[in-house]
Amino acid sequence: MASVPFDQLDGHIWFNGEFVPWKDAKIHVLTHGLHYASSVFEGERAYGGRIFKLTEHTERLIKSGEILGFDIPYSVAEIDDACIKLLEMQGFQDAYVRPIAWRGSEMMGVSAQANRINVAIAIWQWPSYFKPEEKLKGIRLDMAEYRRPDPRTAPSKSKAAGLYMICTLSKHAAEKKGYADALMLDWRGQVAEATGANVFFVKDGVIHTPTPDCFLDGITRRTVIDLAKRRGYEVVERAIMPEELEGFEQCFLTGTAAEVTPVSEIGPYSFTVGEIATNLVNDYAAEVQPKRLAAE
Ligand SMILES: Cc1ncc(COP(=O)(O)O)c(C=O)c1O
């Protein structure tokens, strides 16, 4: 984590079509996105100078905006291009990429029909989401008090800032008790995901993961399912009840920030950092690296 506040880092931020000096990328306090959470964002990682699955992330950003009822005023190609140029300008090989879109200041109230949709992209260095030494041993998760909402209660398929309110609350509560993160159930009481990553379990050589019907079907989640199948592992997507945690042998999280992170504990239940989790940590680390042409 940077010791300098994020608004004081160096370089440039892409802001509504222009590259502006980092410290000048400011918005007014009367911004709809700030007051009413009318904002959607992405989290991407660059490895070896290439942003992994960039277009998939950009498409999800635009889709997230549509779900919140707004059209992002740039095409997928324009946003992809801005991310690539900014990464070059920032001069990083490995970095975290954060595009965000939000409703501006033209109207202040629940209704914001006329507000401009603003878009910005920031890129910074963020080596590990969890402490590297904890990541190797497997991180410890608490059980979260808050539950992922029913899709009839909140637009759960959008990577919308508002949905992260319960994630920050849950993560803070877990950190206060010495845990790295928290596992959230959904509105039905089924296992859902961690506060910023999807969850997988292993039992008798088979991988089990909750069906993403009220939380993000993560891009990393789908990548890891493909990698697991490539190795010949069976992957079962299904409803998982918390009582089943006792019977699982391995557990790991997946997410752009978290990558593949083994889990050693969830509340009273323990897991080993076993072969399947370790293989997928390594397979994912290899998969994200840019592929060089054989002739190079
Ligand atoms: C709540 C939540 N679930 C899941 C994920 C994993 O998504 P992805 O693998 O697309 O980064 C993230 C990270 O973006 C997240 O914030």
The ligand as an ORCA input file, in Angstrom:
! r2SCAN-3c Opt
* xyz 0 1
  C     -17.086     -7.892     -4.890
  C     -16.178     -8.497     -5.918
  N     -16.396     -9.760     -6.321
  C     -15.612    -10.363     -7.233
  C     -14.541     -9.699     -7.803
  C     -13.689    -10.386     -8.803
  O     -13.866     -9.832    -10.069
  P     -12.704     -9.835    -11.160
  O     -12.127    -11.202    -11.157
  O     -13.403     -9.512    -12.421
  O     -11.723     -8.817    -10.736
  C     -14.284     -8.382     -7.412
  C     -13.175     -7.626     -8.006
  O     -13.394     -6.878     -8.902
  C     -15.125     -7.771     -6.464
  O     -14.896     -6.512     -6.067
*
